[in-house]
């Protein structure tokens, strides 16, 4: 569905001078700055361990075909690394990335002014510094990805219409 509205181009896929008509997947539309901060247009959502964009789309919009809307509105471009990993895939990712998942990645401590719940990276000699291992670090990054925004259901039709108009305007 996502690429169905994209314009087609003639492209020499084999480099032999014979062209085929294909979808121009290089066309891009992005959401204007500031739109994601309009709280009335979005609902906060926490992705569960087993969920994929299609299942969230099905549960929220009633169809899996709007998975791309969720990805686009959350500035996610790679479903394998921008979308939160399952715990099982996170473990495999960490084992592949690091020789020792339990080795210290960095040290952190509570910020001393402002929001003291915020952790900052510090030197190991910093008073109150706590070691964070590779697995803990990657899990924290993954947990941050679980907090997404879903475009309000009442705005979906308008969003789809505007997206189609923008794609049409970009057509050569």
N, C-alpha and C positions, 0 to 999 in steps of 0.2 A: 504494500500500500504506500509506503513512504516514497519510493522512487517512481511510482506510477504517474505522478504529475510532473515529473522532471522532463525537460525537453530532450529530444533525441538529437544525436549528431552522427555524421558519417565518420567512421573511424577505421583505419587500416590496422586490424588486430594482428595480422600475420606479417606485416611489413612487405607485402608483395604487390602493393598497388591496388588491391581489391578491397573496397570499403564495405562495411556493414553498418546498419543503423543500430545504434545502441543508446541507452539512457546516459545522459551527461551527469554523472555522479559527482562532478566537481563543483556544481552549483551549490552555494551555501547561503542559508538564511540564519541569522542569529537573532536572539531576543534583545531588544533595546536595553541599554543600561538603565538601571533603576526599576525596571518592571518586576524583577524578582523580589524587590524590597516592598512591593505593594502587598501587604498582608491580606487584604480583602480578596486578592486573586488566587491565593494559594492556601493549602492546608499543610501543616507539618505532618510528616509521616516517618515512622521508624521501620526500616526494612528488616524483616525477620530473616533468620539464617537460611531458610530454604527458598526464599522468594527470588524471582528473576523479574526483569522489567515487564515481560508479558503477563506474569501472574498478578503483579501489582496493577497493571492496566486492566486486566479482566475484573479483578475485585473492585476497583475504584470506578472505572468507566463502563464496565459491562462488556468489554471486548479487549482481546489481547492486541488488537491492531494499533492501539495508541501508545504502545511501548516507546516509540520514538519521541512522543511528546514529553514523556517523563524524562527520557535521556536529555533531550534538548533543553528543557526548562531547568535542568540541574547541571548544565554545562558538562555533561558526560559524553565522551566521544568514542570511547573504547569500552565495550560492554564487558570485556574480560578483566580490565584493570581499573576502570573508573567506577564500575558497579561494585558494591561490597562483596568480598569473597565469602563463601560459606566457611565455617570453622575448619572443615576437612581440607578445603582448597587453600585456606590461609596457612595451615600447618605444612602442606606440601610446598607452597610458595616460599615459606621461611626456610625450610630444609634445603630447597634448591638455591636460595639466595645467599645463605650464610653457612660457613663451615661449622659454626657452633651457635645454635639458636639461643643458648643460655649465656653467651658471652655478653659483656657490657657493651651496649650501643652508645649510651651517653649517661650523663648525670643530670638530675633536675632537682629543683627546690621551689618552694612556694614563693611567689612574687612578694616582695616586702612592702610595696605600696600599691595603691589601686585595688584591683580585685585580687586579694590574697589567695583565692582558690585557684588562680591561674598558675600553672607550672612553667618555669623557664629553664632552659638548658644552662648548666653551670659547670665550672671546673670541679674535679673530684675533691679538691681541697676546700671548697666552699662549705661554710657551716650549714649543716642540715641537708647536705646533698644526698640524694638517693640514687643508687644505680638502677638503670632501666636496661633490661637485656633486649636482645634483638627481637625475640618473640613478642615481648610486651610492647616494644616500639611499633612493630608492624600491626599488632592487634589494635593499638590506639588509633593508628592511621585508618585502619579498616573500620573501626567503630565510628569514626567521624563521617565516613561515607554512608553510613546507615541512616543518617538524619537527612532526609530529602524533603523537597516541597512538591506537592501535587497541585497542578493547575486545577482550580475549582471546576467542578462538573458543569456548572451553569455557563462557564466561559469557554468550554471546549469547542463548541460549534463556531463561535466567533474566531477563536484562535486558528482553527483549521481553515476557515475562509480567508483570513488574512495571510496565512502561510501560502495558500494556493495563489492568491493575488501576487504576492512577492515572487514566487517561483515563475509565474507567468511574465511578470515585468522583467525578470532576468533572462528570459528566453531571447536568444539573438534573432 
